[in-house]
Amino acid sequence: MTPPAGQSWGRYPRVEQRLVPVFDRSAPLPIPGDGSVLPHGNGRSYGDSCLNPGGSLLVGTALNRFIAFNPATGVVRCEAGATLADILDIALPRGWFLPVTPGTRYATVGGAIGNDVHGKNHHRAGSFGHHVLRLELLRSDGSRRTLAPDDASGLFAATIGGLGLTGFITWAELQLRRVPGPWIETETIRFGSLDEFFSLSQASATDFEYTVAWIDCLASGRRLGRGHFLRGDHAPGNVQAATPSSAPRRSMPLVPPVSLVNRLTLRPFNTLYYWRQPARHKRHFSHYQSYFYPLDGINHWNRMYGPRGFLQHQCVLPPANARDATAALLREISRSGRGSFLAVLKEFGDLPSRGMLSFPRPGTTLALDFPNDGPDLLRMLDRLDRIVMEAGGAVYAAKDARMSGALFRQAYPGWQAFSRFIDPRFSSGFWRRVTE
């Protein structure tokens, strides 16, 4: 499931770096005598924030043990290499669930903290960092710090969303949330325009924990921004629903010679997907795995983009400019003829993030995957970035492989204060690219 060491989940860029496994959380870090190091989990970041060209990766996936779990309070302490799936395996049968989850359950706890990941319930629960009670940070000089949200030094705030640059997280303690069972009561509403999305999102935020929309990114004119709005809550424990099939997961067994996501397949797919639901409004029960992690059902789904991989563009736009800037982004994407099978649109809530470099902030976030077809794509992404910059928005570092240093520094004004907390032996391709 983990990508090769020289590339991220997006399979772009590809770099040379060394792998140094970490097996014992109580031992000093096995740092080579020369060069920089970077913590590495399950490799689910899309760009180069998890890469260290010319340096070494401290691979922590062997640190996946549970240290403590209190089934009465839902507090779990585990090593940072444990995945979100590992937590769900022990917690859900006991009535507990992740308070925040991204679109894959195969991210590690350390990666979820380092990227301060968010989910469909940001407007209710904030980001992952809001639910971290404590963590241990091991620095290159051998010092260990147990950090909590009340840390006055600033190191906790730097580590949440800090892209692994402040040190190596050995373990973390999280507060889970109570749930009645594994089912999500879901409503899917087909809508015809961007204005309808914003109306539905505003109307749903108070009454539903989970809200998100799929967008037909190739629609234009009056249909610009059409899609499906999904809202849901954890279903009562007495729900009688069909048990998910135990059939083996599907898999992309090899990398095709060209991307299967292309101009020939995208438009018919998006049109059929938009009309797949005959009724405008549909209610049903979904198992949490298909609701939160649809792509996890396909092993190595990133291979479908072919040998050159893909780039994701995820941005957040401030509320005052969100509607117009989102429309401008979608018009640019539609004109280009490029697009994504999974274009996601959501509104974040107002809860301030705990991390100095955290991406989630009040506004609207749009995320799309684009097959890497070379310089033309990079030029289009630069045009999208200009729209984001003019709107006062930000691009998500965990999904980025090419944003300019100018955009990063504008979008993350705390980067200089953050840089004081970077471990002197730690670095990444992303950090060097946007700051040097």
C-alpha positions as CSV (number, residue, x, y, z in Angstrom):
1,M,0.0,0.0,0.0
2,T,2.9,2.4,0.6
3,P,4.3,4.1,-2.6
4,P,7.9,3.5,-3.6
5,A,10.4,5.6,-1.6
6,G,11.2,8.0,-4.4
7,Q,7.7,9.2,-5.0
8,S,4.6,10.3,-3.1
9,W,1.0,9.1,-3.6
10,G,0.7,11.3,-6.6
11,R,3.7,9.6,-8.2
12,Y,5.1,13.1,-8.9
13,P,7.9,14.2,-8.5
14,R,10.3,11.3,-8.4
15,V,13.5,11.8,-6.4
16,E,16.5,10.0,-5.0
17,Q,16.5,9.5,-1.2
18,R,17.5,6.9,1.4
19,L,15.2,4.9,3.7
20,V,16.2,4.6,7.3
21,P,13.7,2.5,9.3
22,V,12.8,3.3,12.9
23,F,11.9,0.3,15.1
24,D,12.1,1.5,18.7
25,R,10.4,4.6,20.0
26,S,12.6,4.6,23.1
27,A,15.9,4.6,21.2
28,P,17.7,7.6,19.7
29,L,16.8,8.5,16.1
30,P,19.0,6.5,13.6
31,I,20.1,9.7,11.8
32,P,22.9,9.2,9.2
33,G,26.1,11.2,9.7
34,D,25.4,13.6,6.8
35,G,22.5,15.2,5.1
36,S,19.0,16.0,6.3
37,V,16.2,13.7,7.4
38,L,12.4,13.7,7.3
39,P,9.8,11.5,9.1
40,H,7.8,9.3,6.7
41,G,4.7,7.4,7.3
42,N,2.5,5.5,4.9
43,G,3.3,7.8,2.0
44,R,-0.3,9.2,1.4
45,S,0.7,12.8,0.9
46,Y,0.3,13.7,-2.7
47,G,3.2,16.1,-3.4
48,D,6.7,16.6,-2.1
49,S,6.0,17.5,1.6
50,C,6.8,13.8,2.3
51,L,9.9,13.7,0.2
52,N,13.5,14.6,0.9
53,P,15.5,14.7,-2.3
54,G,19.2,13.8,-1.7
55,G,18.5,13.2,2.0
56,S,17.0,10.4,4.1
57,L,13.5,9.4,5.3
58,L,13.0,8.1,8.8
59,V,10.3,5.5,8.1
60,G,8.1,5.0,11.1
61,T,5.6,2.4,9.9
62,A,7.1,-0.2,12.2
63,L,6.1,2.0,15.2
64,N,2.4,0.9,15.0
65,R,1.8,-0.4,18.5
66,F,-1.0,0.6,20.9
67,I,0.2,1.8,24.3
68,A,-3.2,2.4,26.0
69,F,-6.9,2.5,25.3
70,N,-9.6,3.4,27.7
71,P,-13.0,2.1,26.4
72,A,-14.8,4.2,29.0
73,T,-13.4,7.5,27.9
74,G,-12.4,6.9,24.3
75,V,-8.8,8.1,25.0
76,V,-6.3,6.1,22.9
77,R,-2.5,6.4,23.0
78,C,-0.6,4.7,20.2
79,E,2.7,5.0,18.3
80,A,2.7,7.4,15.5
81,G,3.1,4.8,12.8
82,A,-0.3,3.3,13.6
83,T,-2.9,4.0,10.9
84,L,-6.3,5.4,11.2
85,A,-7.6,2.0,10.1
86,D,-5.7,0.4,13.1
87,I,-7.6,2.7,15.4
88,L,-10.9,2.0,13.9
89,D,-10.3,-1.7,14.2
90,I,-10.0,-1.6,17.9
91,A,-12.3,1.4,18.7
92,L,-15.4,1.0,16.6
93,P,-16.4,-2.4,18.1
94,R,-16.3,-0.6,21.4
95,G,-18.5,2.3,20.3
96,W,-15.8,4.9,19.4
97,F,-14.9,6.6,16.1
98,L,-12.3,9.0,14.8
99,P,-13.3,12.6,15.7
100,V,-12.0,13.7,12.3
101,T,-10.9,11.6,9.3
102,P,-9.5,12.4,5.9
103,G,-10.5,10.5,2.7
104,T,-8.2,7.6,3.5
105,R,-8.0,5.4,6.6
106,Y,-4.4,4.4,5.6
107,A,-2.8,7.6,6.8
108,T,-0.7,7.2,9.9
109,V,-1.4,9.1,13.1
110,G,1.9,11.0,12.7
111,G,1.0,12.0,9.2
112,A,-2.5,13.1,10.3
113,I,-0.9,15.3,12.9
114,G,1.9,16.6,10.6
115,N,-0.6,17.6,8.0
116,D,-3.4,18.6,10.4
117,V,-5.9,16.7,8.2
118,H,-9.6,17.6,8.0
119,G,-12.7,15.8,7.0
120,K,-16.4,16.3,6.2
121,N,-17.2,17.6,9.6
122,H,-14.8,20.5,9.9
123,H,-17.7,22.9,10.5
124,R,-18.5,20.9,13.7
125,A,-15.2,19.3,14.9
126,G,-12.4,21.3,13.3
127,S,-9.2,19.5,12.2
128,F,-7.3,16.5,13.5
129,G,-5.1,18.7,15.7
130,H,-8.1,19.7,17.8
131,H,-8.3,16.2,19.2
132,V,-4.7,15.6,20.0
133,L,-4.3,15.5,23.8
134,R,-0.6,14.8,24.0
135,L,2.3,13.7,21.9
136,E,6.0,13.0,22.3
137,L,8.4,14.7,20.0
138,L,11.9,13.3,19.6
139,R,14.5,15.7,18.3
140,S,17.7,15.0,16.4
141,D,19.8,16.0,19.5
142,G,18.2,13.2,21.5
143,S,15.9,15.4,23.5
144,R,12.3,14.4,24.1
145,R,9.4,16.7,24.7
146,T,5.9,15.7,25.8
147,L,3.6,18.3,24.3
148,A,0.0,19.3,24.9
149,P,-2.3,22.0,23.7
150,D,-1.4,24.3,26.6
151,D,2.3,24.2,25.7
152,A,3.6,27.8,26.1
153,S,6.8,27.3,24.1
154,G,4.9,27.1,20.8
155,L,6.4,23.7,19.8
156,F,3.0,22.0,20.0
157,A,1.5,24.6,17.7
158,A,4.4,24.2,15.3
159,T,4.1,20.4,15.2
160,I,0.4,20.4,14.4
161,G,0.4,20.9,10.7
162,G,4.2,21.2,10.8
163,L,4.8,18.8,7.9
164,G,7.2,16.7,10.0
165,L,9.8,19.4,10.3
166,T,9.9,19.9,14.0
167,G,11.0,16.4,15.0
168,F,9.9,12.8,15.0
169,I,6.6,12.1,16.7
170,T,7.0,8.8,18.6
171,W,3.5,8.5,20.1
172,A,0.3,10.5,20.4
173,E,-2.8,10.5,22.6
174,L,-6.2,11.2,21.0
175,Q,-9.7,11.7,22.1
176,L,-12.2,9.6,20.1
177,R,-15.9,10.3,19.8
178,R,-18.9,8.1,20.7
179,V,-20.9,6.6,17.9
180,P,-23.8,4.1,18.0
181,G,-22.5,1.9,15.2
182,P,-20.8,1.7,11.8
183,W,-23.6,3.2,9.7
184,I,-24.1,6.7,8.3
185,E,-27.6,8.1,7.6
186,T,-27.0,9.9,4.4
187,E,-28.9,12.3,2.2
188,T,-27.8,13.0,-1.4
189,I,-29.2,16.0,-3.2
190,R,-28.6,16.7,-6.9
191,F,-28.2,20.5,-7.5
192,G,-27.8,22.4,-10.7
193,S,-25.5,25.4,-10.0
194,L,-22.9,26.8,-7.7
195,D,-25.4,29.1,-6.0
196,E,-27.4,26.0,-5.1
197,F,-24.4,24.5,-3.5
198,F,-23.8,27.5,-1.2
199,S,-27.5,27.6,-0.2
200,L,-27.5,23.8,0.6
201,S,-24.2,24.1,2.5
202,Q,-25.5,27.0,4.6
203,A,-28.8,25.2,5.3
204,S,-27.1,21.9,6.2
205,A,-24.3,23.1,8.5
206,T,-26.5,23.4,11.6
207,D,-28.3,20.1,11.4
208,F,-25.8,17.7,9.8
209,E,-22.4,16.7,11.1
210,Y,-21.0,15.7,7.7
211,T,-21.3,17.8,4.6
212,V,-19.5,17.7,1.3
213,A,-20.3,18.0,-2.5
214,W,-19.1,16.3,-5.6
215,I,-18.8,18.8,-8.5
216,D,-19.1,18.2,-12.3
217,C,-15.9,20.3,-13.0
218,L,-16.5,20.3,-16.8
219,A,-20.0,21.9,-16.6
220,S,-20.2,25.5,-17.8
221,G,-22.6,28.3,-18.3
222,R,-25.8,28.1,-16.2
223,R,-24.7,24.5,-15.1
224,L,-21.4,25.7,-13.7
225,G,-20.8,24.1,-10.3
226,R,-23.6,21.5,-10.6
227,G,-23.2,18.3,-8.6
228,H,-24.4,16.2,-5.7
229,F,-24.5,17.4,-2.1
230,L,-24.0,14.8,0.5
231,R,-24.9,15.3,4.1
232,G,-25.2,12.8,6.9
233,D,-25.0,11.8,10.6
234,H,-24.1,8.6,12.5
235,A,-27.1,6.4,12.3
236,P,-28.9,5.0,15.4
237,G,-27.6,1.7,16.7
238,N,-30.7,-0.2,15.9
239,V,-30.3,0.3,12.1
240,Q,-30.8,-2.9,10.2
241,A,-28.7,-2.6,7.0
242,A,-27.0,-5.0,4.8
243,T,-23.5,-6.0,5.9
244,P,-20.9,-4.9,3.4
245,S,-19.6,-7.6,1.1
246,S,-16.6,-9.5,2.2
247,A,-15.4,-9.9,-1.4
248,P,-11.7,-9.0,-2.0
249,R,-10.9,-5.4,-2.6
250,R,-10.4,-4.4,-6.2
251,S,-7.0,-3.4,-7.4
252,M,-5.1,-1.6,-10.1
253,P,-2.6,-4.4,-10.8
254,L,-0.2,-2.3,-13.0
255,V,0.4,1.2,-14.3
256,P,-1.3,1.6,-17.7
257,P,0.8,3.2,-20.5
258,V,-1.4,6.3,-20.5
259,S,-3.7,7.9,-17.9
260,L,-7.2,6.3,-17.8
261,V,-8.4,9.8,-16.6
262,N,-8.4,11.8,-19.8
263,R,-10.5,14.0,-22.0
264,L,-12.2,11.1,-23.7
265,T,-13.4,9.5,-20.4
266,L,-14.0,12.5,-18.2
267,R,-16.9,14.2,-19.8
268,P,-19.1,11.1,-20.3
269,F,-18.2,10.0,-16.8
270,N,-19.2,13.3,-15.2
271,T,-22.4,13.5,-17.1
272,L,-23.4,9.9,-16.2
273,Y,-22.4,10.4,-12.6
274,Y,-24.4,13.6,-12.3
275,W,-27.6,11.8,-13.6
276,R,-26.9,8.5,-11.8
277,Q,-29.5,9.4,-9.2
278,P,-32.9,9.8,-11.0
279,A,-34.6,11.6,-8.0
280,R,-33.2,14.9,-6.9
281,H,-33.3,13.9,-3.2
282,K,-32.3,10.5,-1.9
283,R,-32.0,9.1,1.7
284,H,-30.1,5.9,2.5
285,F,-27.7,4.2,4.9
286,S,-24.0,3.9,4.1
287,H,-21.4,1.9,5.8
288,Y,-18.7,4.1,7.2
289,Q,-16.0,2.6,4.9
290,S,-17.9,3.4,1.6
291,Y,-19.0,6.8,3.0
292,F,-15.6,8.1,4.2
293,Y,-13.2,6.1,2.2
294,P,-14.6,5.2,-1.3
295,L,-11.1,5.2,-2.9
296,D,-9.7,2.8,-0.3
297,G,-11.8,0.1,-1.9
298,I,-9.3,0.1,-4.8
299,N,-5.7,-0.9,-4.1
300,H,-3.2,1.3,-5.8
301,W,-5.9,3.5,-7.4
302,N,-3.2,6.1,-8.0
303,R,-1.8,3.9,-10.8
304,M,-4.8,4.8,-13.0
305,Y,-3.2,8.1,-13.8
306,G,-0.4,6.4,-15.8
307,P,3.4,6.5,-15.6
308,R,3.5,10.3,-15.1
309,G,1.2,10.3,-12.1
310,F,-1.1,13.2,-11.2
311,L,-1.2,16.5,-9.3
312,Q,-3.9,17.6,-7.0
313,H,-4.9,21.2,-6.5
314,Q,-6.7,21.8,-3.2
315,C,-7.3,25.4,-2.1
316,V,-9.3,27.2,0.4
317,L,-11.0,30.6,-0.4
318,P,-12.0,33.1,2.3
319,P,-15.8,33.6,2.8
320,A,-16.0,37.1,1.3
321,N,-14.5,35.9,-2.0
322,A,-15.4,32.2,-2.0
323,R,-18.4,32.3,-4.4
324,D,-16.7,34.4,-7.2
325,A,-13.3,32.8,-6.8
326,T,-14.8,29.2,-6.9
327,A,-16.7,30.2,-10.1
328,A,-13.5,31.6,-11.6
329,L,-11.6,28.3,-10.8
330,L,-14.3,26.2,-12.3
331,R,-14.5,28.3,-15.5
332,E,-10.8,28.0,-15.9
333,I,-10.9,24.2,-15.4
334,S,-13.8,23.8,-17.8
335,R,-12.1,25.9,-20.5
336,S,-9.0,23.7,-20.2
337,G,-11.0,20.5,-20.8
338,R,-9.2,19.0,-17.9
339,G,-10.9,17.7,-14.9
340,S,-11.3,15.0,-12.2
341,F,-13.5,12.1,-11.5
342,L,-13.5,13.2,-7.8
343,A,-13.9,17.0,-7.6
344,V,-14.8,17.9,-4.0
345,L,-16.3,21.1,-2.7
346,K,-16.9,21.9,1.0
347,E,-17.2,24.8,3.4
348,F,-14.9,24.9,6.4
349,G,-16.1,26.1,9.8
350,D,-14.9,29.0,11.9
351,L,-12.9,27.0,14.5
352,P,-9.3,28.3,14.4
353,S,-6.7,25.6,13.7
354,R,-4.2,24.9,16.4
355,G,-1.2,24.7,14.0
356,M,1.0,27.5,12.8
357,L,0.9,26.1,9.3
358,S,-2.5,24.4,9.3
359,F,-4.4,24.6,6.0
360,P,-8.0,24.5,7.3
361,R,-9.5,28.0,7.9
362,P,-12.9,29.6,7.4
363,G,-13.9,29.5,3.8
364,T,-14.6,27.1,0.9
365,T,-12.2,24.4,-0.2
366,L,-12.1,22.9,-3.7
367,A,-10.0,19.8,-4.5
368,L,-9.3,18.1,-7.9
369,D,-6.9,15.6,-9.3
370,F,-5.3,16.3,-12.7
371,P,-3.4,13.7,-14.8
372,N,0.2,14.9,-15.3
373,D,0.4,15.7,-19.0
374,G,3.4,18.1,-18.6
375,P,4.0,21.8,-19.1
376,D,0.4,22.6,-20.2
377,L,-1.0,21.3,-16.9
378,L,1.6,23.2,-14.9
379,R,0.7,26.4,-16.7
380,M,-3.0,25.8,-16.0
381,L,-2.3,25.2,-12.3
382,D,-0.4,28.5,-12.2
383,R,-3.5,30.2,-13.5
384,L,-5.5,28.6,-10.7
385,D,-3.0,29.7,-8.2
386,R,-3.3,33.3,-9.4
387,I,-7.1,33.2,-8.8
388,V,-6.4,31.8,-5.3
389,M,-3.8,34.5,-4.6
390,E,-6.1,37.3,-5.7
391,A,-8.9,36.0,-3.5
392,G,-6.6,35.8,-0.5
393,G,-6.7,32.0,-0.3
394,A,-4.3,29.1,0.3
395,V,-3.1,25.9,-1.3
396,Y,-2.8,22.7,0.8
397,A,0.9,21.8,1.3
398,A,0.1,18.1,1.8
399,K,-1.4,17.9,-1.7
400,D,1.0,20.2,-3.5
401,A,4.1,19.6,-5.7
402,R,4.6,22.9,-7.5
403,M,3.1,26.0,-5.9
404,S,5.3,29.1,-5.9
405,G,7.2,30.3,-2.8
406,A,5.3,33.6,-3.2
407,L,1.9,31.9,-2.9
408,F,3.1,29.9,0.1
409,R,4.5,32.9,1.9
410,Q,1.3,34.9,1.3
411,A,-1.0,32.1,2.3
412,Y,1.0,31.1,5.4
413,P,2.2,34.3,7.0
414,G,3.3,32.4,10.1
415,W,6.0,30.6,8.2
416,Q,8.9,32.6,9.5
417,A,7.8,32.2,13.1
418,F,7.3,28.5,12.4
419,S,10.8,28.2,11.0
420,R,12.4,28.9,14.4
421,F,10.9,25.5,15.6
422,I,12.3,23.4,12.7
423,D,14.8,20.7,13.9
424,P,18.2,21.7,12.4
425,R,18.6,18.2,10.9
426,F,15.1,18.0,9.4
427,S,14.1,19.2,5.9
428,S,11.9,18.3,2.9
429,G,11.7,19.0,-0.8
430,F,8.6,21.1,-0.2
431,W,10.2,23.3,2.4
432,R,13.3,24.0,0.4
433,R,11.2,24.7,-2.7
434,V,8.9,27.3,-1.1
435,T,11.3,29.1,1.2
436,E,14.8,29.1,-0.4
